[in-house]
Amino acid sequence: MKIRLLLILTVFTAVNHLQSQTKPFRFGFRVAPVLSWISPDAEQYHYDGLTLGFSWGLMADITLADNYFIKSGFSYDYVNGKLSFPYQKDTSETGTLFRKYKYRYIEVPLTIKLRTNKFGKFAYFGEVGLGTAFKIRAKSNDEFKPGNEGETTRWESDISSETPFIKESLIAGIGTEYFLDQSTSLLLELTFSNSLSDILDGDNTLYPDIGQKGYLYGFQLNIGILF
């Protein structure tokens, strides 16, 4: 009986000690430059280069166990991409459209984060999970080059009707935390986002039998602080 009571007290003391060392929640803020591109999956649609964007948001680490976390929050993303494809400007003029897509999303990520023990003031981590993004705005900068070597024209378009409302992505990242005290840390992380859902909608204006289809990819360099 005394041994059982001693074991219970020992476990209770150990749990209290663990809880005193690991906060159940940590919250923070981050900003990130974004390097993104669109990979087309439609006939006669072509990749046309990398683009720069920006992201900011709040993040939260929910402790599952020592060095194991569920990571969530929200981010406001300015992400872009470029494609070229056949285009019919009106009933008589056809050519190639060079389009820069400009998206704004609010994304809610949900990932599993695994962190090492501290090495001095540093700890290292990796995360993997999913992100659900909701379209806020979709516009484009268009440059049309007619096939008959006529004059190049440029304009801006609202492409909300050509953009699905929800984007699902796979998120993976690696990074480091520099601890200022027991729980406050500066964060530096490189994440990769791979859209699992098509971000284009509708059909090509010149070839209606070709449905627009493409996937958004991007790298973010997150700089933030966790409390």
RAHU-V519799 format. One record per pair of residues at least 4 apart in sequence whose ideal C-beta (glycine too) atoms are under 6 Angstrom apart, sorted by the first residue. I is the first residue (numbers start at 0). J is the second residue. D is the distance in Angstrom with one decimal. If there is no record, write none. Layout:
# RAHU-V519799
[[I,J,D] [I,J,D]]
This chain:
# RAHU-V519799
[[21,62,5.5] [21,65,5.7] [22,182,5.2] [23,62,5.1] [24,61,6.0] [25,60,4.3] [25,225,4.9] [26,59,5.2] [26,226,5.8] [27,58,5.1] [27,223,5.3] [27,224,5.2] [27,225,3.7] [28,57,5.9] [28,223,5.7] [29,58,5.8] [29,221,4.8] [29,223,3.0] [30,55,4.7] [30,222,5.8] [31,54,4.6] [31,219,4.2] [31,220,5.6] [31,221,4.5] [32,220,5.7] [33,52,3.8] [33,54,5.4] [33,78,5.7] [33,217,5.4] [33,219,5.2] [34,49,5.9] [34,218,4.8] [35,50,5.7] [35,52,5.7] [35,78,4.8] [35,79,6.0] [35,80,5.9] [35,217,3.5] [36,49,5.2] [36,80,5.5] [36,216,5.7] [37,80,3.3] [37,82,5.7] [37,213,4.7] [37,215,5.6] [38,214,5.1] [39,44,3.6] [39,82,5.6] [39,213,4.5] [40,212,4.4] [40,213,6.0] [41,209,5.7] [41,211,5.7] [41,212,4.5] [42,209,5.5] [43,84,5.9] [43,85,5.4] [44,82,5.6] [44,84,4.5] [45,83,4.9] [47,81,3.9] [47,82,5.4] [47,83,4.8] [48,81,4.9] [50,79,3.7] [50,80,5.9] [50,81,6.0] [52,77,4.6] [52,78,4.5] [52,79,5.2] [53,77,4.7] [54,74,5.3] [54,76,4.6] [54,219,5.8] [55,75,5.8] [56,72,5.8] [56,73,5.3] [56,74,3.2] [56,75,6.0] [57,72,4.7] [57,73,5.9] [58,72,3.9] [59,71,5.4] [59,72,5.1] [60,68,4.4] [60,70,5.6] [61,69,4.4] [62,68,5.8] [63,67,4.4] [66,114,4.5] [68,112,4.2] [70,110,4.7] [70,112,4.4] [70,126,5.8] [71,109,5.3] [73,107,5.4] [74,106,4.9] [75,105,5.8] [76,104,4.6] [76,106,5.7] [77,103,5.9] [78,102,5.1] [78,217,6.0] [79,100,6.0] [79,101,5.3] [80,100,4.7] [80,215,6.0] [81,99,5.0] [82,98,5.7] [83,95,5.7] [83,97,4.9] [84,96,6.0] [85,205,4.4] [86,96,3.6] [86,204,5.7] [86,205,5.9] [87,93,4.9] [87,204,4.5] [87,205,4.2] [88,92,4.5] [88,143,5.7] [92,145,5.6] [93,146,5.6] [93,205,5.7] [94,143,6.0] [94,144,5.2] [94,145,3.9] [94,146,4.4] [95,144,5.1] [96,141,5.9] [96,143,5.3] [97,142,4.4] [98,139,5.0] [98,141,5.3] [99,140,4.4] [100,139,5.4] [101,138,4.9] [102,137,5.4] [103,135,4.2] [103,136,4.3] [104,132,3.9] [105,133,5.1] [106,130,4.9] [106,132,3.9] [107,131,5.3] [108,130,4.3] [108,170,5.6] [109,128,5.3] [109,129,5.8] [110,126,4.4] [110,127,6.0] [110,128,2.8] [110,170,5.7] [111,128,5.8] [112,124,5.7] [112,126,4.3] [113,125,5.7] [114,122,5.4] [114,124,3.9] [115,122,5.4] [115,123,4.8] [117,122,4.9] [120,177,5.7] [120,178,4.9] [121,175,5.8] [121,177,5.8] [122,176,4.9] [123,175,5.1] [124,174,5.8] [125,173,4.9] [126,172,4.9] [127,171,4.8] [128,170,5.5] [130,168,4.4] [130,170,4.9] [131,167,6.0] [132,166,4.2] [134,162,5.8] [134,164,5.1] [137,158,4.9] [137,159,4.9] [137,162,4.0] [138,157,5.7] [139,156,4.8] [139,158,5.0] [140,155,5.8] [141,154,5.4] [141,156,5.6] [142,153,5.0] [143,152,5.0] [144,151,5.2] [145,149,4.0] [158,162,5.8] [161,200,5.1] [161,201,4.6] [163,200,5.5] [166,194,5.7] [166,196,5.7] [166,198,5.7] [167,195,4.6] [167,196,4.5] [168,192,4.8] [168,194,4.9] [169,193,4.6] [169,195,5.8] [170,192,5.6] [171,191,5.2] [172,188,5.2] [172,190,3.5] [174,187,5.7] [174,188,2.8] [175,187,5.6] [176,184,4.0] [176,186,5.4] [177,184,6.0] [177,185,4.6] [178,184,4.6] [179,183,4.6] [183,226,5.4] [184,225,5.1] [185,224,5.6] [186,223,4.5] [186,225,5.9] [188,221,4.3] [189,220,5.8] [190,219,4.8] [191,218,5.7] [192,217,4.9] [193,216,5.7] [194,198,5.9] [194,214,4.7] [194,215,4.3] [197,212,5.2] [198,213,6.0] [198,215,5.0] [199,211,4.0] [199,212,5.6] [199,213,4.7] [201,211,5.4] [202,207,4.8] [202,210,5.5] [203,209,4.3]]
